[in-house]
Amino acid sequence: MKIFITGAAGYVGGMLADLFLKDPRVDSVVVLDMKDASDKFPKGNQKFKWITWNLGDDGWQEKVLEGGAPDVVVHCAYVIREGYGKKREWQNKCNLTAADKVFEFVFKNKISRLIHFSTVASYGARKENSIKRWFREEDPFLESEYLYGVDKKMIEEKLRAVFEKEKSDLQKGARQNPLPQVLMVRPCAISGPRGQYIFKRFGLLQMVKEGLPIIPITGDESARQFIHEDDVADIIFWMAFGGARGDYEIFNIAPHCFFLLKDMAHSIGKKTIRIPAWLGKFGFWFLWNVSCGKIPTVPAGINSYTYPIIVDGSKIEKFGYKYKYDCGDALRADVGRYTEKAKEFRK
């Protein structure tokens, strides 16, 4: 089997590249990122190929196809953080235009399976949300402010439109090749020993654990769901090797649990203080501008900090996958395949 992974310099893409390379069922792993992180992988591995390229530009397609068309494309490349002071056009290129080109590549080149990473953020962090309201895959996307959720919503719409067009062409005889299987995952927050200690992904969790002595709480139901990185990897492997049926399927991926932010803080020995939402909004704006975006408090992010997005991840269990870890395992980051390696980084 030949695998093509986008976003291999990132947390999830790099983890998947590492694990696919170790799998004897995989003959070739081609990875791409606009940032060169090839030094993080073993040298001289004949079944590994790194491509440094921006997916929004042309030219990478030919390089990917040099060893033959991949069987599976895993698209996880995305510029999550809004670039402080960067033009919107640049982020459009890296995310929206890049998605267009990846989808075109998949449908054009007889790819058997596309696995696409979306996000639960697109459901929208809104005042009406509640920890009693668990979003399901058929619920509409309502995010209108937070750029990450808005763009991922647009990308999902693009993918659905491409699929429906190609499906129509196939039925009319205008398309000769069979359609690829499209599998979409919408993960909640991903964590584990690799993310917290090896990759050291900077975000809300690290800010809570290491950045602030007292955690401000802006909403009575401020909450987070966590999925363990091993479950994310295992779900992608399960999909890549044909575990999921259906021609176009969307899955929330999240175990049936969550943490209130105040309980999450207390579990790691932090005190909390309740502040009004307007003060939290000002704090996000202030930290974002003072740090020139280095602190990931993009102003629109105050909504996801204040209001919960809790999703029902049970659909994938009905298809045959069983979660191995719960939210606590992901938060503590003390179990999983990267546990021993993470100990070296904690010394």
C-alpha positions as CSV (number, residue, x, y, z in Angstrom):
1,M,0.0,0.0,0.0
2,K,1.1,3.5,-0.8
3,I,0.2,6.4,1.5
4,F,0.3,10.2,0.9
5,I,0.1,12.4,3.9
6,T,-0.2,16.2,3.8
7,G,0.9,18.4,6.8
8,A,3.7,16.0,7.9
9,A,5.4,18.8,9.9
10,G,2.4,19.1,12.1
11,Y,1.4,17.1,15.2
12,V,-1.0,14.6,13.6
13,G,0.5,14.4,10.2
14,G,4.0,13.7,11.6
15,M,2.6,11.1,14.0
16,L,0.8,9.3,11.2
17,A,3.9,9.4,8.9
18,D,6.0,7.9,11.8
19,L,3.5,5.1,12.4
20,F,2.8,4.2,8.7
21,L,6.5,3.9,8.1
22,K,6.7,1.3,10.8
23,D,3.9,-0.8,9.4
24,P,5.0,-3.7,7.2
25,R,1.8,-3.5,5.2
26,V,2.9,-0.1,3.8
27,D,5.3,0.0,0.8
28,S,5.6,3.7,0.4
29,V,5.0,6.8,2.5
30,V,5.1,10.1,0.7
31,V,4.7,13.2,2.9
32,L,4.4,16.9,2.2
33,D,4.6,20.1,4.1
34,M,5.6,23.7,3.3
35,K,7.9,23.5,6.3
36,D,10.9,21.1,6.0
37,A,10.8,18.8,9.0
38,S,12.5,15.8,7.2
39,D,15.2,15.7,9.9
40,K,12.7,14.3,12.3
41,F,12.5,11.1,10.3
42,P,15.1,8.3,9.8
43,K,17.6,8.9,7.0
44,G,17.9,6.4,4.2
45,N,14.5,4.8,4.5
46,Q,13.7,3.6,1.0
47,K,10.0,3.7,1.4
48,F,10.0,7.3,2.7
49,K,9.8,10.5,0.6
50,W,9.6,14.0,1.9
51,I,8.3,16.9,-0.3
52,T,8.7,20.5,0.9
53,W,6.0,22.4,-0.9
54,N,3.0,24.6,-0.4
55,L,-0.1,22.7,-1.4
56,G,-1.6,25.9,-2.7
57,D,1.0,26.0,-5.5
58,D,1.2,23.6,-8.4
59,G,4.1,21.2,-9.0
60,W,3.8,18.9,-6.0
61,Q,1.3,16.6,-7.8
62,E,4.0,15.4,-10.3
63,K,6.4,14.7,-7.4
64,V,3.9,12.6,-5.5
65,L,3.1,10.6,-8.6
66,E,6.7,9.8,-9.4
67,G,6.5,6.5,-7.6
68,G,3.0,5.7,-8.8
69,A,-0.4,7.0,-7.5
70,P,-1.0,6.5,-3.8
71,D,-3.7,4.2,-2.6
72,V,-4.7,6.4,0.3
73,V,-4.5,10.2,0.8
74,V,-4.6,11.5,4.3
75,H,-5.2,15.3,4.2
76,C,-4.3,16.9,7.5
77,A,-2.4,20.0,6.3
78,Y,-3.9,23.2,7.7
79,V,-2.6,26.5,9.0
80,I,-4.6,26.5,12.3
81,R,-3.2,29.6,13.9
82,E,-4.2,32.9,12.4
83,G,-1.1,34.7,11.3
84,Y,-0.7,38.0,13.1
85,G,-0.5,40.7,10.5
86,K,-0.5,38.2,7.6
87,K,-2.8,38.8,4.7
88,R,-6.0,36.7,4.5
89,E,-4.9,35.8,0.9
90,W,-1.9,33.8,2.3
91,Q,-4.1,31.8,4.6
92,N,-6.7,31.2,1.8
93,K,-3.9,29.8,-0.3
94,C,-2.5,27.5,2.4
95,N,-5.9,26.2,3.4
96,L,-8.7,26.8,0.9
97,T,-6.8,26.7,-2.4
98,A,-4.7,23.8,-1.0
99,A,-7.8,21.8,-0.3
100,D,-9.1,22.4,-3.8
101,K,-5.9,21.1,-5.3
102,V,-5.8,18.0,-3.0
103,F,-9.4,17.1,-3.8
104,E,-8.7,17.6,-7.5
105,F,-5.6,15.4,-7.2
106,V,-7.6,12.6,-5.5
107,F,-10.5,12.5,-8.0
108,K,-8.2,12.7,-11.0
109,N,-5.7,10.0,-10.2
110,K,-7.6,6.9,-9.3
111,I,-7.0,7.2,-5.6
112,S,-9.0,4.6,-3.7
113,R,-9.5,6.4,-0.5
114,L,-9.4,10.0,0.9
115,I,-9.3,10.6,4.6
116,H,-9.9,14.2,5.4
117,F,-9.4,16.0,8.8
118,S,-12.1,18.5,9.6
119,T,-13.0,19.8,13.1
120,V,-15.8,20.0,15.7
121,A,-15.1,23.8,15.9
122,S,-17.3,24.3,12.9
123,Y,-20.4,23.4,14.9
124,G,-19.9,26.8,16.5
125,A,-19.2,27.9,20.1
126,R,-22.4,29.7,20.8
127,K,-24.2,31.0,23.9
128,E,-27.0,28.6,23.3
129,N,-24.7,25.6,23.6
130,S,-24.8,23.4,26.7
131,I,-23.0,20.4,28.1
132,K,-26.3,18.6,27.8
133,R,-26.4,19.3,24.0
134,W,-24.2,16.7,22.2
135,F,-23.6,17.6,18.5
136,R,-24.1,14.8,16.0
137,E,-22.7,14.5,12.4
138,E,-26.0,15.6,10.9
139,D,-26.2,18.9,12.8
140,P,-25.5,22.1,10.8
141,F,-22.3,24.0,11.1
142,L,-23.0,27.4,12.7
143,E,-19.6,28.9,13.3
144,S,-19.4,32.4,11.8
145,E,-16.5,34.1,13.6
146,Y,-13.7,31.8,14.5
147,L,-11.6,31.5,11.3
148,Y,-10.6,27.9,11.9
149,G,-14.2,26.7,12.2
150,V,-15.4,28.9,9.3
151,D,-12.7,27.7,6.9
152,K,-13.1,24.1,7.8
153,K,-16.8,24.5,7.1
154,M,-16.1,25.9,3.7
155,I,-13.6,23.1,3.0
156,E,-16.2,20.4,3.9
157,E,-18.7,22.1,1.5
158,K,-16.1,22.1,-1.2
159,L,-15.4,18.4,-0.8
160,R,-19.1,17.5,-0.8
161,A,-19.6,19.5,-3.9
162,V,-16.7,17.8,-5.7
163,F,-17.9,14.4,-4.7
164,E,-21.5,15.0,-5.9
165,K,-20.3,16.4,-9.2
166,E,-18.0,13.4,-9.8
167,K,-20.7,11.0,-8.7
168,S,-23.1,12.6,-11.2
169,D,-20.5,12.4,-14.0
170,L,-20.0,8.7,-13.2
171,Q,-23.7,8.1,-13.5
172,K,-23.9,10.0,-16.8
173,G,-20.9,8.1,-18.1
174,A,-18.7,11.2,-18.2
175,R,-16.4,9.8,-15.6
176,Q,-14.7,6.4,-16.3
177,N,-12.8,5.8,-13.0
178,P,-14.6,4.7,-9.9
179,L,-15.1,7.2,-7.1
180,P,-12.7,7.2,-4.2
181,Q,-14.1,6.4,-0.8
182,V,-14.3,9.7,1.2
183,L,-13.9,9.5,5.0
184,M,-14.1,12.6,7.1
185,V,-13.1,12.9,10.7
186,R,-14.1,15.7,13.0
187,P,-11.9,15.4,16.1
188,C,-12.2,17.2,19.4
189,A,-9.0,18.4,21.1
190,I,-6.2,15.8,20.5
191,S,-3.7,15.1,23.3
192,G,-1.3,12.5,24.6
193,P,2.3,12.0,25.5
194,R,3.6,12.9,22.0
195,G,1.5,16.0,21.8
196,Q,2.3,17.3,25.3
197,Y,6.0,16.3,25.6
198,I,7.5,15.5,22.3
199,F,5.8,17.7,19.8
200,K,4.9,20.2,22.5
201,R,1.9,21.5,20.8
202,F,1.1,25.0,22.2
203,G,-2.6,25.7,22.9
204,L,-5.2,25.9,25.6
205,L,-4.0,22.8,27.4
206,Q,-0.4,23.9,27.7
207,M,-1.5,27.4,28.7
208,V,-3.7,25.9,31.5
209,K,-1.0,23.5,32.6
210,E,2.1,25.7,32.4
211,G,1.2,29.2,31.4
212,L,-1.1,30.6,34.0
213,P,-0.9,30.3,37.9
214,I,-4.7,31.0,38.2
215,I,-7.1,30.0,35.4
216,P,-9.8,32.5,34.5
217,I,-13.2,31.0,33.9
218,T,-15.6,33.0,31.6
219,G,-18.5,30.6,31.4
220,D,-20.3,28.3,33.9
221,E,-20.1,25.5,31.3
222,S,-16.7,26.2,29.8
223,A,-15.7,22.6,28.8
224,R,-13.4,20.6,26.6
225,Q,-13.5,17.1,25.1
226,F,-10.2,15.3,24.6
227,I,-9.3,12.3,22.4
228,H,-6.1,10.4,22.9
229,E,-3.6,10.7,20.1
230,D,-3.4,6.9,19.9
231,D,-7.1,6.6,19.1
232,V,-6.7,9.2,16.4
233,A,-3.9,7.3,14.8
234,D,-5.7,4.0,15.2
235,I,-8.8,5.4,13.6
236,I,-6.9,6.6,10.6
237,F,-5.2,3.1,10.2
238,W,-8.5,1.4,10.6
239,M,-9.9,3.6,7.8
240,A,-6.8,3.3,5.6
241,F,-7.0,-0.5,5.6
242,G,-10.6,-0.6,4.8
243,G,-12.3,-0.8,8.2
244,A,-14.9,1.8,7.4
245,R,-17.7,1.1,5.0
246,G,-19.7,3.6,2.9
247,D,-18.7,5.8,0.0
248,Y,-18.9,9.1,1.9
249,E,-18.9,9.0,5.6
250,I,-18.4,11.7,8.3
251,F,-17.4,10.8,11.8
252,N,-17.1,12.9,15.0
253,I,-14.2,11.3,16.8
254,A,-14.4,11.8,20.6
255,P,-14.9,9.4,23.5
256,H,-18.1,9.9,25.5
257,C,-16.7,12.2,28.2
258,F,-15.6,15.8,28.7
259,F,-14.1,18.1,31.3
260,L,-15.4,21.3,32.7
261,L,-12.5,23.8,32.4
262,K,-12.7,24.4,36.2
263,D,-12.4,20.7,36.9
264,M,-9.6,20.3,34.4
265,A,-7.7,23.1,36.2
266,H,-8.3,21.7,39.6
267,S,-7.2,18.2,38.5
268,I,-3.7,19.6,37.8
269,G,-3.5,21.7,41.0
270,K,-4.5,25.1,39.6
271,K,-6.9,27.5,41.2
272,T,-9.6,29.2,39.2
273,I,-11.3,32.6,39.2
274,R,-14.7,33.5,37.7
275,I,-14.5,36.6,35.5
276,P,-17.2,38.1,33.2
277,A,-17.1,37.2,29.5
278,W,-16.4,40.8,28.4
279,L,-13.2,40.8,30.5
280,G,-12.2,37.5,29.0
281,K,-12.8,38.9,25.5
282,F,-10.6,41.9,26.3
283,G,-8.0,39.6,27.7
284,F,-7.9,37.5,24.5
285,W,-7.6,40.7,22.4
286,F,-4.9,42.2,24.6
287,L,-2.7,39.0,24.8
288,W,-3.1,38.5,21.0
289,N,-2.0,42.0,20.2
290,V,0.7,42.4,22.8
291,S,2.3,39.1,21.9
292,C,1.8,39.7,18.1
293,G,-0.1,36.4,17.9
294,K,2.5,34.3,19.7
295,I,0.0,33.6,22.4
296,P,-2.8,31.7,20.7
297,T,-5.7,33.9,21.9
298,V,-7.1,35.1,18.6
299,P,-10.0,37.3,19.7
300,A,-12.8,35.2,18.1
301,G,-11.4,32.2,20.2
302,I,-13.0,33.6,23.4
303,N,-16.3,32.0,22.3
304,S,-14.8,28.4,22.2
305,Y,-13.1,29.2,25.6
306,T,-16.5,30.3,27.1
307,Y,-19.1,28.1,25.4
308,P,-18.9,24.3,25.1
309,I,-18.9,22.2,21.9
310,I,-19.6,18.7,23.1
311,V,-20.0,16.1,20.3
312,D,-21.4,12.6,20.2
313,G,-18.6,10.3,18.8
314,S,-20.6,7.1,18.9
315,K,-21.3,6.7,15.2
316,I,-17.8,5.3,14.5
317,E,-18.4,2.7,17.2
318,K,-21.4,1.5,15.3
319,F,-19.1,1.1,12.3
320,G,-16.8,-1.1,14.4
321,Y,-14.1,1.1,16.0
322,K,-13.9,1.1,19.8
323,Y,-12.1,3.9,21.6
324,K,-9.2,2.7,23.7
325,Y,-8.8,5.7,26.0
326,D,-11.0,8.3,27.6
327,C,-10.6,12.0,28.1
328,G,-8.7,11.6,31.3
329,D,-6.1,9.4,29.6
330,A,-5.6,12.1,26.9
331,L,-5.3,14.9,29.5
332,R,-2.9,13.1,31.8
333,A,-0.8,11.9,28.8
334,D,0.7,9.1,30.8
335,V,-0.3,6.1,28.7
336,G,0.0,5.2,25.0
337,R,2.6,4.2,22.4
338,Y,4.7,7.3,22.9
339,T,4.8,7.2,26.7
340,E,8.4,5.9,27.0
341,K,9.8,8.2,24.4
342,A,8.0,11.1,26.1
343,K,9.8,10.4,29.4
344,E,13.1,11.3,27.7
345,F,11.7,14.8,26.8
346,R,10.4,15.3,30.4
347,K,13.8,14.9,32.0
